[in-house]
C-alpha cells in the first residue's frame, strides 16, 4: 500500500513541476488546445463521449470477469500465511 502512495506522490510532484515550468514559459491549457485546433468545450465533449462509450463496456466486462474471479477465489486451495 505504501508503494501506491509513493507512486501517486511522485506523479503529483512531477506534474506540479511540469506545470510550473510550462507556466514559466507562457504555456496555458488554452494555448495547447488551440495548437491542436480545439477548445475547452471540445475537450470536455470528447471526454464525455469517451466515458459514454467506455462505461457500458466496462460494466458488461465486469459482469463476466467478477463472477469468474469470485469463483476462482472461493474454490482455490487455502494459502499458507
N, C-alpha and C positions, 0 to 999 in steps of 0.2 A: 504494500500500500504506500509505503514511503517513496518508492521509485516513481509512482504515478504523480505524487505531489511534486517531487523534484523535477520531473519532466515538464509538468504544467508550468511550474515556476520558471524554468529555463525558456520555455516558449513565450511566456508573457514578458519576460525580461528582454529577449531578443526582439519581440515585436515592438516593445517600448523604445528600444534603441534605434530600430529601423525607422519607426515613425518619427522620432526626434530628428534623425539625420535627414529624412525626406522633407520635413518641415523646415529645417535649416536651409536646405537648398531650394525652397519655394514650391515644392510639390504639394498638391492637395488631392483629395479624392475626386473633386470635380475636374481638376486638370487631367488626371489619369483616365477618368471615364470619358472625357471629351476627346482624348487622344484616340480612343477606340471607337469614337462616334456614338457614345451612349450618354444617357443622363441618369441621375439617381432614380428617377421613376422607372426607366428601362431596367436598371439593375434589380430593383425590388420586384418588378413584374416578372423578370426572369427567375428570380429566386422563388417567387410564389409558384410559378409554373413547374419548377423543379420539385418543390415539395408536393404539389398536387399530383405530379406524375409518380414520384417515388413512394409516397406514404402507403397507397393501397398495395403496392408490390411488396413492401416490407411486411405489412400485416399478413398478406397472403403467404409469404415465405415462412413467417413465424408460426402460422397455423400448421405447417408441416414440420418445421425444424424443432420447435419447442416440445411437442409430444414425443418425438423420437429421442431427443436428448433426455427427457424426463424418464422414459422407459429404460434407456441405456444406463442412466444414473441409478435408478432403483434396482435394476436387475444385475448390476455389476457386483463382483465379489467385494467384500469389505477390504479396505486398505489398512495396512499396519500404521499405527500412529507413532 
